[in-house]
Amino acid sequence: MEDFPLDSELSAATRMNQVVEHGILLAPDQYMWLHRRFKTRPEGEPSLY
């Protein structure tokens, strides 16, 4: 990862989030495929995954 800040945890986390966001914006359909949006289901309902 280029331009990775080592001065603070906040700066490092911000930079990592920017890199992840950039990847998602390049292929949002692939991100949504991995994202488990409906983790919680009503009692008795089967898992969607």
VENCOR-V401674 format. One record per helix or strand. SS is the DSSP state (a for helix, b for strand). FROM is the first residue (numbers start at 1). TO is the last residue. If there is no record, write none. Layout:
ss,from,to
SS,FROM,TO
SS,FROM,TO
This chain:
ss,from,to
a,9,26
a,28,34
